[in-house]
Amino acid sequence: MKKGISRREFLKGSAAGAVSLAAMGLLGGCAQEKEAQPDVNPSQLENTETGELPWLGKAPEIVESEIEKTIEVDVIVVGAGLAGVAATRSAAEEGASVAVFEKAAGAQCRSGEFAVINGSLEARWGRDNMDVEEIVDHHMEECGYKCKRSIMDRWAKEGADVFNWFIEAKPDLYICDTTRSEVPDEFASSYLIPIFHPLPEHYDYHKEKFPVYPTSVELKPDQKPVVDANMEKALALNVTPFFGHFVEKLIMEDGRCIGVFARNAESGKYVKAVAAKGVILSTGDYASNKDILKYYCPDVVENNIMEMWMNMDVEGKPTNQGDGLKLGKWAGARIQQAHAPMIHHMGGGAGADGVGVMGIAGFLQLNRAGKRFMNEDIPGQQLENQLELQPGQYAYQFFDAGWRDQLQYMPAGHGVACYYDESAPKNNETYRNYKNQAQLDQAVAEGRCFKADTLEELLSMLEIDQDEALKSIERYNELAKQGKDEDFGKPSQRLFALDQAPFYADRFDLAPMLVCIGGLESDEECHTYDEDRNIIPGLYVAGNIQGNRLTVQYPISLKGVSHSLALFYGYVAGKNAVHQI
């Protein structure tokens, strides 16, 4: 941009299309000075000085003397996270020779939630009669109709069988009858629970404005044992792993992707790998690359959202650097619009496990000014959005001694405390939606939750306008007693007056970002597309580098949907690459 013209002034003067993109948080950095077209893709806006995207840089030039080894295989997989492991095993089981490149020391994964719709596994819990069309429709609404229904529809209808294929790699996996079933000692290191089973007595997702479908399961304590088992099955076939190798360039020939150059971190030299059938990118997201993040989701950077990522490459850097976006863009691939940061709140006063005192249960919330500012009965992603608008970007959640009885009326949602349970099932005691008195007492003892016998005393402990807060609580109590929230429209069954001592409060600050999802434009066959939306032969995508799955924001109606999509489309990409579909 010209010196002296601010980004804000520039956007004000831009065409309507550019203004729309700015409103969605898509324009960051410096855009071209020429007038943007209504259908402009931010991936096309170039830095006026370099002629390229400000975060992209130049593709490396690799000369023959830098190549230490050349290999030829049928399929190449770039990235051995959940999607890459699935793609590797899937392709190998089709009889292909596979080379898998990963810049970490081994296969990567984290946490363990998966959305599984219908199928034989869900039949164990009587959850195999879900309305697929309703679920996919709701997902499309959550994503602003900017994702592709065909991608979501295929996964929703076929994903259950692929999840079974995935867990069958570990035949000793223990499967629980309920969320809180006891787990025998010999299975404590790897077991599967149904999430929200049985459902809270008063919860009917059909009647909710923000339904969370009872479709999800969780591998506990995480998915690593199952991912490792899948990798072992793959390696028992015709698979060659290249751990500690950084794929830095795709090899293109006559518009087709035919291979990769991968730098060996140990030697500094390159492996040149040529694929007879296809190359699969499964490189993950880009949340640790601030330049890319600032470009596509500037509000995340402006709000100083902390990024949470534990997986490191062999050189000590976070693995989610946006490698796939760079590789794809250098090869002529188009990048999706409307990227989706995953910043769903899990509640205030979180402990070491990251779970809040009462999660995001819909108790009263007041901001720094002592004002109520929202209908508290909303999911974690939307709650985070509201917090970002508050003075100081924090608020307090208030509840009283009646919380035990009140929890049963809360929704069975991601991060919502909705069960009161003092039991301690063997090897399966802790789950984020279940709360007991001991947990609350511990939070108070650790200073993560405030407790007092009067509201005045409680407010004196907080960074809040005490006089305004008392007025807001008085008003809230009036609304609760009349059974109608005239101010913000919270459902009456979740309006609880603060009138039973002791009183509690915990503080909600901004939540960390887990990933930022925005990949290369794709479809239900894992193809990639060039700028004119023609398929790029030989180049497939799976996982968070696969675009058009999640857009605008992370949807919360399907707990674990990101993992499930990565697994399913890793499986699809592996087969399609082999058969060149």
ZAMARGU-4260 file (C-alpha; in steps of 0.2 Angstrom, whole numbers, plus 5000, padded with zeros to 4 digits):
<rodrens>
0) 5000/5000/5000 | 5005/5018/4997 | 5014/5026/5012 | 5003/5036/5023 | 4987/5026/5019
5) 4981/5015/5033 | 4974/4997/5030 | 4958/5003/5037 | 4957/5018/5025 | 4961/5006/5011
10) 4948/4994/5015 | 4935/5008/5017 | 4939/5013/4999 | 4939/4996/4992 | 4925/4988/4982
15) 4911/4979/4990 | 4919/4962/4987 | 4934/4967/4997 | 4924/4974/5011 | 4914/4958/5012
20) 4930/4948/5014 | 4937/4960/5027 | 4921/4958/5037 | 4925/4939/5037 | 4942/4942/5043
25) 4950/4936/5027 | 4961/4951/5022 | 4977/4953/5032 | 4994/4961/5028 | 4994/4972/5012
30) 4983/4969/4998 | 4985/4974/4980 | 4980/4992/4977 | 4970/4988/4961 | 4951/4987/4964
35) 4946/4969/4971 | 4933/4960/4961 | 4917/4954/4971 | 4923/4935/4970 | 4941/4939/4974
40) 4950/4925/4984 | 4962/4931/4997 | 4975/4919/4990 | 4976/4929/4974 | 4980/4945/4983
45) 4998/4948/4980 | 5011/4959/4988 | 5014/4974/4977 | 5033/4974/4980 | 5037/4955/4978
50) 5022/4950/4966 | 5018/4936/4978 | 5008/4932/4994 | 5017/4941/5008 | 5019/4925/5018
55) 5024/4913/5003 | 5041/4917/4998 | 5050/4908/4984 | 5050/4890/4980 | 5068/4883/4983
60) 5079/4879/4969 | 5086/4861/4971 | 5101/4856/4961 | 5107/4839/4957 | 5122/4840/4968
65) 5111/4842/4983 | 5102/4826/4980 | 5108/4811/4991 | 5095/4798/4985 | 5082/4795/4972
70) 5068/4783/4975 | 5053/4778/4964 | 5036/4772/4972 | 5018/4772/4968 | 5012/4784/4981
75) 5020/4797/4991 | 5012/4804/5007 | 5018/4820/5015 | 5015/4821/5033 | 5011/4807/5045
80) 4998/4814/5056 | 4981/4805/5058 | 4976/4809/5040 | 4994/4804/5033 | 4994/4788/5043
85) 4977/4783/5037 | 4982/4787/5019 | 4998/4777/5020 | 4989/4762/5027 | 4975/4763/5014
90) 4986/4765/4999 | 4998/4751/5005 | 4983/4739/5008 | 4978/4742/4989 | 4995/4735/4985
95) 5004/4751/4981 | 5022/4754/4986 | 5022/4770/4998 | 5035/4782/5004 | 5029/4793/5019
100) 5038/4808/5024 | 5037/4816/5041 | 5047/4830/5048 | 5045/4824/5066 | 5053/4808/5073
105) 5037/4798/5071 | 5018/4798/5068 | 5009/4813/5075 | 4992/4815/5084 | 4984/4823/5099
110) 4968/4821/5110 | 4955/4808/5104 | 4938/4814/5100 | 4929/4808/5084 | 4912/4810/5077
115) 4905/4794/5071 | 4887/4794/5063 | 4877/4778/5064 | 4885/4761/5060 | 4889/4746/5070
120) 4899/4754/5083 | 4886/4767/5087 | 4873/4753/5087 | 4881/4746/5103 | 4873/4762/5112
125) 4857/4763/5102 | 4864/4778/5093 | 4863/4771/5075 | 4847/4780/5069 | 4854/4798/5067
130) 4846/4809/5053 | 4861/4812/5042 | 4853/4826/5032 | 4848/4836/5047 | 4866/4834/5054
135) 4874/4839/5037 | 4862/4854/5035 | 4866/4860/5052 | 4885/4859/5049 | 4883/4869/5033
140) 4874/4883/5043 | 4887/4883/5056 | 4900/4885/5042 | 4890/4899/5033 | 4887/4888/5018
145) 4905/4891/5013 | 4911/4873/5014 | 4906/4859/5001 | 4891/4849/5006 | 4897/4834/4995
150) 4912/4833/5006 | 4902/4833/5022 | 4888/4822/5015 | 4900/4808/5010 | 4909/4808/5026
155) 4893/4807/5036 | 4886/4792/5026 | 4902/4782/5025 | 4913/4788/5039 | 4907/4775/5052
160) 4915/4760/5042 | 4931/4769/5041 | 4932/4772/5059 | 4929/4754/5062 | 4943/4750/5050
165) 4954/4762/5060 | 4951/4755/5078 | 4952/4737/5071 | 4971/4740/5070 | 4971/4738/5089
170) 4960/4723/5092 | 4963/4724/5111 | 4955/4741/5112 | 4942/4741/5126 | 4925/4748/5122
175) 4915/4755/5137 | 4896/4753/5138 | 4894/4771/5145 | 4904/4787/5146 | 4908/4783/5164
180) 4910/4764/5164 | 4924/4756/5174 | 4939/4751/5164 | 4949/4736/5169 | 4968/4739/5174
185) 4974/4730/5158 | 4965/4742/5147 | 4968/4758/5156 | 4981/4764/5143 | 4969/4763/5128
190) 4950/4762/5129 | 4935/4770/5120 | 4920/4779/5127 | 4904/4785/5120 | 4902/4804/5124
195) 4886/4809/5132 | 4879/4792/5135 | 4867/4791/5143 | 4861/4808/5139 | 4856/4820/5153
200) 4838/4817/5157 | 4832/4834/5152 | 4842/4836/5136 | 4833/4834/5119 | 4845/4840/5105
205) 4830/4842/5093 | 4824/4856/5104 | 4840/4866/5105 | 4845/4881/5096 | 4863/4875/5096
210) 4861/4856/5096 | 4876/4844/5099 | 4872/4827/5091 | 4875/4812/5101 | 4887/4804/5088
215) 4904/4806/5096 | 4916/4794/5104 | 4933/4797/5112 | 4949/4787/5113 | 4957/4789/5130
220) 4968/4794/5137 | 4972/4799/5118 | 4972/4792/5101 | 4991/4788/5100 | 4990/4769/5104
225) 4978/4767/5089 | 4987/4779/5077 | 5003/4769/5081 | 4994/4753/5078 | 4989/4759/5061
230) 5006/4764/5057 | 5013/4747/5062 | 5000/4739/5050 | 5006/4750/5036 | 5024/4748/5039
235) 5021/4729/5038 | 5017/4731/5020 | 5027/4739/5006 | 5030/4756/5015 | 5046/4766/5017
240) 5046/4779/5031 | 5056/4795/5030 | 5055/4803/5047 | 5065/4818/5050 | 5063/4823/5032
245) 5056/4840/5027 | 5046/4840/5010 | 5051/4857/5003 | 5045/4856/4985 | 5033/4847/4974
250) 5039/4840/4957 | 5027/4846/4943 | 5028/4839/4925 | 5016/4845/4912 | 5004/4851/4925
255) 5004/4835/4935 | 5012/4832/4952 | 5024/4817/4950 | 5035/4818/4966 | 5043/4828/4980
260) 5060/4834/4986 | 5063/4831/5004 | 5077/4838/5015 | 5085/4825/5027 | 5087/4835/5043
265) 5102/4824/5048 | 5112/4826/5032 | 5106/4842/5025 | 5104/4834/5008 | 5088/4830/4998
270) 5079/4814/4994 | 5070/4815/4977 | 5055/4804/4977 | 5045/4801/4961 | 5027/4794/4962
275) 5020/4784/4948 | 5002/4786/4954 | 5000/4801/4966 | 5006/4812/4979 | 4995/4815/4995
280) 4998/4831/5006 | 4993/4828/5024 | 5003/4842/5031 | 4991/4849/5044 | 4987/4867/5048
285) 4996/4883/5049 | 4993/4890/5066 | 5011/4892/5072 | 5015/4902/5056 | 5011/4920/5062
290) 5013/4927/5044 | 5000/4916/5037 | 4989/4917/5052 | 4989/4936/5051 | 4985/4936/5032
295) 4970/4924/5033 | 4964/4927/5051 | 4970/4944/5057 | 4958/4945/5071 | 4966/4930/5079
300) 4983/4940/5080 | 4975/4956/5084 | 4966/4948/5099 | 4983/4940/5105 | 4975/4923/5105
305) 4987/4910/5112 | 4991/4895/5101 | 4991/4878/5109 | 5002/4865/5100 | 5013/4852/5107
310) 5020/4842/5092 | 5038/4847/5087 | 5048/4842/5072 | 5066/4835/5074 | 5073/4853/5073
315) 5063/4859/5088 | 5049/4869/5079 | 5030/4866/5080 | 5025/4855/5065 | 5010/4865/5060
320) 5019/4879/5049 | 5008/4879/5034 | 5020/4868/5023 | 5005/4861/5013 | 4999/4879/5009
325) 5016/4884/5002 | 5019/4867/4993 | 5002/4868/4985 | 5003/4887/4980 | 5020/4885/4972
330) 5012/4871/4962 | 4997/4882/4957 | 4984/4876/4969 | 4970/4887/4974 | 4967/4891/4993
335) 4950/4890/5001 | 4941/4906/5007 | 4934/4909/5025 | 4947/4900/5036 | 4941/4893/5053
340) 4951/4896/5069 | 4947/4883/5082 | 4945/4893/5098 | 4931/4885/5107 | 4930/4889/5126
345) 4931/4876/5139 | 4927/4886/5154 | 4935/4898/5166 | 4947/4893/5180 | 4954/4879/5170
350) 4965/4866/5179 | 4980/4857/5173 | 4968/4847/5161 | 4962/4863/5153 | 4944/4860/5159
355) 4935/4874/5167 | 4927/4874/5185 | 4910/4873/5178 | 4915/4872/5159 | 4904/4883/5149
360) 4888/4879/5158 | 4875/4893/5155 | 4876/4902/5172 | 4876/4921/5173 | 4891/4930/5166
365) 4896/4948/5169 | 4910/4958/5161 | 4922/4969/5169 | 4910/4983/5170 | 4898/4972/5180
370) 4886/4971/5165 | 4878/4955/5158 | 4882/4955/5139 | 4875/4939/5131 | 4863/4924/5132
375) 4875/4912/5141 | 4867/4897/5134 | 4878/4896/5119 | 4893/4885/5113 | 4911/4888/5117
380) 4916/4895/5100 | 4902/4908/5100 | 4906/4912/5119 | 4924/4915/5114 | 4918/4927/5100
385) 4907/4937/5113 | 4922/4938/5126 | 4933/4945/5113 | 4921/4960/5112 | 4921/4964/5131
390) 4932/4977/5140 | 4948/4969/5145 | 4942/4953/5136 | 4937/4944/5151 | 4921/4940/5161
395) 4915/4930/5177 | 4904/4916/5178 | 4893/4916/5193 | 4884/4901/5202 | 4878/4897/5219
400) 4875/4882/5231 | 4861/4876/5219 | 4873/4871/5206 | 4872/4852/5209 | 4853/4852/5204
405) 4855/4865/5191 | 4868/4855/5180 | 4855/4842/5175 | 4846/4856/5165 | 4862/4861/5155
410) 4864/4856/5137 | 4875/4841/5133 | 4887/4852/5124 | 4906/4852/5121 | 4914/4858/5137
415) 4897/4860/5146 | 4896/4854/5164 | 4879/4845/5163 | 4881/4830/5175 | 4883/4830/5194
420) 4891/4814/5199 | 4901/4809/5215 | 4906/4792/5208 | 4923/4787/5204 | 4923/4773/5191
425) 4940/4763/5190 | 4952/4771/5178 | 4939/4782/5171 | 4935/4794/5184 | 4937/4811/5176
430) 4927/4818/5161 | 4925/4836/5158 | 4905/4836/5158 | 4904/4828/5175 | 4907/4838/5191
435) 4907/4834/5209 | 4910/4843/5225 | 4928/4838/5227 | 4933/4845/5210 | 4924/4862/5215
440) 4933/4862/5232 | 4950/4859/5224 | 4947/4873/5212 | 4943/4885/5226 | 4959/4879/5236
445) 4970/4882/5221 | 4963/4900/5218 | 4954/4895/5202 | 4937/4898/5209 | 4931/4911/5221
450) 4919/4907/5235 | 4910/4918/5248 | 4895/4918/5259 | 4888/4934/5252 | 4888/4942/5235
455) 4896/4958/5242 | 4910/4948/5248 | 4912/4938/5232 | 4912/4953/5221 | 4926/4961/5232
460) 4937/4947/5227 | 4935/4951/5208 | 4941/4963/5196 | 4924/4970/5192 | 4913/4985/5195
465) 4905/4979/5211 | 4890/4991/5212 | 4885/4988/5194 | 4887/4969/5196 | 4875/4969/5211
470) 4862/4978/5200 | 4865/4966/5186 | 4863/4951/5198 | 4847/4959/5205 | 4840/4961/5188
475) 4845/4943/5183 | 4837/4936/5199 | 4821/4945/5194 | 4821/4937/5177 | 4824/4920/5184
480) 4810/4921/5196 | 4798/4927/5182 | 4804/4913/5171 | 4808/4923/5156 | 4824/4931/5150
485) 4818/4948/5143 | 4835/4954/5141 | 4845/4941/5131 | 4832/4927/5128 | 4841/4913/5138
490) 4829/4897/5139 | 4819/4898/5155 | 4825/4880/5161 | 4843/4888/5162 | 4838/4903/5172
495) 4844/4901/5190 | 4843/4915/5203 | 4859/4918/5213 | 4851/4916/5231 | 4858/4901/5239
500) 4875/4904/5249 | 4889/4900/5247 | 4891/4909/5230 | 4905/4906/5217 | 4913/4914/5203
505) 4927/4909/5191 | 4935/4920/5177 | 4934/4918/5159 | 4949/4924/5149 | 4951/4921/5130
510) 4954/4903/5126 | 4969/4896/5116 | 4968/4892/5098 | 4970/4873/5094 | 4972/4874/5075
515) 4967/4886/5061 | 4959/4877/5047 | 4960/4883/5030 | 4967/4872/5016 | 4968/4869/4997
520) 4952/4869/4988 | 4946/4851/4987 | 4931/4839/4985 | 4925/4822/4991 | 4938/4813/4981
525) 4952/4823/4989 | 4957/4832/4973 | 4966/4848/4972 | 4961/4862/4960 | 4971/4876/4951
530) 4966/4894/4951 | 4953/4891/4937 | 4946/4876/4948 | 4953/4863/4936 | 4959/4847/4945
535) 4977/4846/4947 | 4982/4828/4942 | 4992/4818/4954 | 4990/4829/4969 | 4978/4824/4983
540) 4975/4831/5000 | 4968/4825/5017 | 4967/4832/5035 | 4968/4850/5039 | 4976/4854/5022
545) 4960/4848/5013 | 4950/4864/5010 | 4931/4866/5010 | 4927/4855/5025 | 4926/4868/5039
550) 4924/4887/5036 | 4921/4903/5045 | 4922/4895/5063 | 4925/4878/5070 | 4908/4870/5071
555) 4903/4862/5088 | 4888/4852/5084 | 4899/4837/5080 | 4912/4834/5094 | 4928/4827/5085
560) 4922/4831/5067 | 4940/4837/5063 | 4948/4821/5067 | 4934/4811/5059 | 4936/4820/5043
565) 4955/4819/5043 | 4954/4800/5046 | 4940/4797/5033 | 4948/4807/5019 | 4965/4801/5023
570) 4958/4784/5019 | 4949/4790/5003 | 4965/4799/4997 | 4975/4783/4999 | 4964/4773/4988
575) 4961/4786/4976 | 4979/4790/4973 | 4982/4771/4970 | 4968/4770/4957 | 4971/4788/4950
580) 4953/4792/4953
</rodrens>
